Amino acid sequence: MTIRPLDLLDLPIITRYRNDVITLDSARALTRGHPLGAMGLLAYINPARHLYAAIANGGESALLGSVTHTRGDTFAKLLYLAPSSRLDDPQLPALIEHLAMQAGGWKAFHVTAEVDETSDVFPALRMAGFSVYAWQRLWDVTNIGKTVSGSSGGWRRAQSVDLHAVQSLHYQIMPPLLHPVEPAPRRLTGFVHADNLKAYANVTAGIYGIVLTPLIHPDENNVSEKVAGLVSSLTDRGSRPVYLVVRSYQTWLEPVLEDLGAKASPRQAVMAKHLARLITEGQPARTVPANVNVQPSRISRMDINE
């Protein structure tokens, strides 16, 4: 089997697999559409993002896969695998490993993937070194903001002065074991609630939709009103649908969303693969000069009266 970067000569294969692909980055799929569509292919010319796709030949059918990384982030994301009808192909783990190696070249510490818990891609991901670290659901909250008549509910655009408060909120909510995989944000692209800054929502937007990833402290009051106000704050959304991501460490939000009439998607596993990084700028260990004698330490045994 040979694995190489995808190029223009592979367009016939891309066209053939266009409707036979599994997406592994839910937010990107909901905001930017099909990864093998026209908009997905145009993303390869975005200089602010690392985006790599590869093709594996030599098995029963060609396999495609892609990985993406935002400059400065400590993690990368698997974007898609194709064809989705061949997820049991024994060559698929090798393709996934190849994509992970590319992420390591971008100095990422981890590669993540979001998969429906009933997906057939689980065995291939596990063989490639991925493990589940959280669960999530995406909730369709498009209509719940209409109940507050356009009121922002106390939400405002996050500013650079809010970064420390949002990072503190992140560490209060995120379980310590997940800190290496999901680091605190280093830039804010969303909304904060003006009431003591105990609620923040990251916003990922595209021409096909908007995805909100909230951090809301469990001690917050009137959460229903805050969530509805958050959706209503998106005054420039037009007719685009709005989704809200709830991870397993914030499942207490799900009953709130149910009461508001939001609709949940099937549960997904959030998986991660830890990458080893090569240190290329290390310092050699100091050696003992030839003219120095090193005396071995003497350890005397202490008798203990039992």
N, C-alpha and C positions, 0 to 999 in steps of 0.2 A: 504494500500500500504506500502511496505517495501522498504527502500533504503539502500544499503550496498556497500562496495567497490567491484570492479570487481576482480575476481580471476581466477585461471586456470580452475576451473570447468565450467566457463562460455565460454570456447573456442567454443563450438558448436553455441552459440548465436552470438559470434563475427564473426564466419565464415558466418553465415546466413545473417548478416547485412553488410558484407564487401562492397557490392555494393549498399547499401541503407543507406548512411550516408551523413550528411551535415557538411562541415567544416566551422569553424568560425574564423580561423586564416589563412588568405590567404598566407602570406609569408611562413609560415611553410608548408602549403600544396604544394606550388610551389617548395620549396627547398628540402623537405624530403618525399614528396609523400603521399600516402594514409594513413590516421591516424590509420586505422585498418589493414594495411598491415604489412609485416614482419619488415620493418624498423621502422614503427610507434610503434610497440610493443617493439622493442629493446630499444627505448628511455626511457622506464621505469627504466632501470638500470643505467641511467646517473646520477651520484651523484651531479653534478653541477646544476641540474634542479629539481624543484618540479613538479611532474606529478602525477595526481590523476584521476582515472576513477571510476565511480559508475554505478550500475544497479538498476533500479526501477522495482519491480514486484508487481502485484496486479491488473493491468488494463487489457485491451484487449490484450496487448502484452507487452513484456519486453522493457524497455527504457534504452538506454545507453547514457552516457555523460562523458566528460573529461574536466579538467581544468589544465593549466600549469602556472608555475611561475619561473622566473630566480632569483636566490638568490641575494638579495640586491636591487631588483627593487621594486618600490612602487605600482606596478599594476600586476595583473594576467590576463590571457587570457582564455576564453572558447575555447577549441580545436575542439570538435565535438559534435554532437547529432545524435542519431540513434534510430529507423529507420527514414529516411527522409520522408517516406510515411505516418508517423503517427505524424506529427508535430502539428496536432490539438488535440492530446490526452490531456484530462483535467489534467492528472497527470504530464505533462511535466514541468509546472512552478515549481512544488515542487522539481523535480530533479535539475532544474537550481538553485533554492535557496540552495539546499544541496551542490552543487558544489561551490557556492559563499561563503558559510560558511567555506568550506575547505580553500579557498583562504584567508579568514580572519585569519585563524589559521596560515598562513604563513606571517602574518603581512602586507598583501597587503591593500592598501587604496581603490583600484578600481578593478573591473573586466571588461574587454572589450570583444566585439564580433564584427566581421565584417560579414555583411549579405547583399546579393543582395537585392536591394530595392523592388523587387517583391516577395521575399521569404515568404512562409507561416509560418515561425517561428516568425515573428514579434509579433503577439499577445501574444505568450508564453513568449517572452523576456520582453515585456512591463508589463505583469502581475507579472513577477519576479523582477520588479524594474529597468529595463534597459531603457535608453532613448538615442536618437540620439544626438551626439555632433559634428559630422562632416560627410562629404561624401568623397569617394575616388574612383579612377579608377586605375587599374593596366594596364600599357602600355607595350606591347611587343616591346623591343628596341634591339632585338638580332642582327639585321642586320645593324642598323644605324652606328655603330662604324666602320664598314668596309670601310666607305667612307673617313676616315682620315688616312688610310694606317698604322695602328698600332701606331700612334702618341698619346702620353698621353695628349696632349693639355694643359699642365701645371698642371695636377693633380699629386699628390704624396700621399703616405701612411700617414695617420694621426699619429702624435706622441703625447706623453703626454704633451709636451709644447704647443700644439694647443688647449688643452681642454678649457682654459678660452675664447679664441676667438670663439670657436664653441658654447659654452654656451651663449655667448653674442649674436651670430647670431641667436640662437634658440629663445631667448627672443625678438629679433627684429621682427622675422617673425611670431611666434606663438601668436595668440590672447590671451590677458591676462586671459580671462575666461577659456581657455583650459590649462593653466599652471598646475593646480592641477592634471589634467588627463594625460597630456603628459609632464612630467618634463624634464628639460634639461638633456642631457646625462652626465653620470658620468664616462664613459669610452668610448674610441673612437675605433670603428672597421670599418674603411672605409677610404675614401680619402678626402683630402682638396685641394682646388685650391690655387696654390702659389700666385696668383694675389690678394693681400690684404686680403686673407682668408675670403672672403664673399660667399664662396660656399663650402658645405660639403655634403657628401653622405655616409650614413650608408650602410654597406654591410651585407646581410644575405645570406649565401651560403650553399648549400647541394648537394647531388649527383644528384638531379634532376633539379636543376636550381639555379639562382642567382637573388636576389631581392635587388634593390637599393632604398633607401628612402632619397631623396635629401632635403637639406635646401639651397636655392639659394636666395640671396637678390634681390628684384625687381629692384634695381638700377644697377645690373650687365649688362655689355655689352657683345655682341657676345655670347649669351646664347646657340644658336644652336651649335656653335663650341665647347662650353664647354661640353654640354650634349654628343655630339658625341665623344669627347675626353675622357669623363668619361667611356663610354662603351668600348672604345678602350683600356683603362688602365687595363682592366681585362684580362691580357695576359695569365693567367692560366685557363681560363674558359673552354677550349676544345670545345666540341659540345653542352654544356649546354645552354639552353635559358636564356635570361636576361630580367628582368622585372623592371619597374620603377614605384614607387607608387606616385601618385599625390593626395594630400588631398585638401579639399575645400578651405583652406586658401592659396593655391598656384595654383589655377586654371589658372593663367596667363601662366603657363608652357604648358598647353594643346595645344594651337595653335602652339607653337614651335615644339612639338612632332608630331603633324599632318603634319607640313611642312617637317619634317625629314622622314616621312613615317612610323612612329610607329603605331601600332594597339592597340586600346583601348578595354578593357573588359567592360562588363556592370557595371553601377555605383553601388557602395556598400554603405550602411549606416554603419558608425562606431559608435557603441553603448557602453555605459558604465553604470555600476551600482556602486554607492557609498556605501562603507562598513563602518559600525560603529565598532570601535575598543575598546575593553575593556582595561582600564588602570589598570594594576595589581600591579604597584609599586608606588602608590600614597602616599602622606603624609596626615595624618589626620589634619583637621582644628584645630587651637588652640582654647581652651576654656578659658573663663575668670576665673581666680582663685577665689575660694570661698570667700576669705577675701577681695575682691576688690568690691567696690560699683560703679556701672556704672550709671551715671546721664543721664537721657534722655535729648536730645538736645531740646532747646527751639527755636521755629520759630515764630517770630513776623510777623503779617500781615501788609503789607505796603499798605496804602491807596493810590490809584491812582486817581488823578483828571482827569476826561475825559473831 
